[in-house]
Structures are given as C-alpha cells and as structure tokens.
C-alpha cells in the first residue's frame, strides 16, 4: 500500500484509536492491504484486514473496505470477554425528531453456562443471544454535535493546560498500528510495534 489517503489512513485509523481507548495498546500486528479499485490512482489501500495483539493479551481483528458497491453493514465494535459480550453500533446522527446519540446503541449479553444438547432453550440463546441495552454517557456531554464537543474539549485543554483525551503523543501509538499493518502487508510477516 502507498501512503496517500486510503481507507486505513483516512477512516480506519480512527476506529483503531477507539479500540486502543477501549482495550489498551497494541504490541504486534499482521495485516493485508490491497488496492482493488482503479479509482485509487496512487495505489493507496482500499481494502484492509488486520489482526491486533494487545499488550494485555487480548486479540482483535479489523476489516475496512471501500471496495463494495454498497456497504452491507455499518461500523460496529464487538468485545468478547470472559464475563460476556458488548456490541456497539455507530453513533446515531439524529434528526428533527430524535437527538444525536454519540455512542450509538450499546448492548451487553452476560455469559451463561449453556448446554444446547440437553436444553433447546439454550440453543436459542446461543443462536440469538439476549442482548440488553446499557446506558451511555450521551447525557453528560456538553452538546449534541460531535465536532462542537471536540472543539469545546480542545478549548478547555488550551485554557487549562490539561492534556486532551486524544493527544498527539497518544496518537503516535495508533499511527504505529497503521504503519505496522502497512509493513506486515508488504513483508508478509507479523510486525512488533516496539520496532517502529
């Protein structure tokens, strides 16, 4: 992949940053980048798949593409843990009748001991887990526009000297993930981010 504005550099980097916020820093990546559509004149990536090994032992995967005619899905995050699963959909941009929901829909399904061989109702729970909504912080944000909230936070940091939630220093780690995926795609090998 060539630097210059592909799906990883322009869009997926923000999702990787959010994954770091949720899970922690990444220590190793493997990745595949492709330039599929001829509209990518500079050869920038329009299809990316990656596996992320986090410092805390968690494993994640990501997929980003501009190659489909119409995307069948929307960005979402699923965290599968030892006590349950959390799934988050993208923010709801709202309209005249409903407010913006910054965090989208966040659902949780608690892990249960299930035996689908002996209990038919357990098979249904496995096939269609009983996710329940969990509260988000939407009511605690100063405004209903993401960008206004970002500017307000930046202004507060500039005024008080506090470090932003998403600082330049912190974002270097997200850049390393992106560059590691590029390098892995080029070499066909896993990349330790400490080496970047």
Phi, psi and omega in degrees: 000144176259139174297148178139029168102039175272184185297326179288314183290326184267322187244304189296335179304325180290325177289323176296321177299317179293321176300319177298321179297318181286316194250327183123184184285154181260139179255333184213144178225153164232149183201160175228127177238140178224151170248102189262314185276138180294346179291343178278077189299329181269006180078012179297154184290134172238005177214124183220137171227139182212152173244132184244129174254115183276156180300331182274006178098348178292154177236135179228159173227154180221151177216133178219140184208141168249013190268348180276149179296308174228123181298128181285341182227187179232160179303136177210162179233134175231126177245118180254115183241184182286340182249357180160191182229137175242135176233135179233134175262169182294165178302150174265118184286353174071180175202197183298329186263346180219145184284165174295139172244103187299328187258001184066200180268127179245124184236151180226136173235121181281140180294137177231155172279111184243147178227088185292343180287327185253342183229110181301327180294333177290325177298320178298319179295326178290317182286329182220078186303144181280076180288139177241142177292146174240152184292151176243178184267014185308319182291345183265358180274151185291332183217181182257004180246126182306313187292323176298317179298320178297316181294319177298318179295317178299315180298319178297317179294320179295325181284319186264344184084004179291150177283135179297155176304319179245091184267162176301319180298316180292323184290347174302324180296323177291322177297323178297321178299312181300310181295325177295320177296317176302313182295317179298319178296323181290319186263339185077016182235157174295149181238124173278123185291339177296337180278353181267000000 
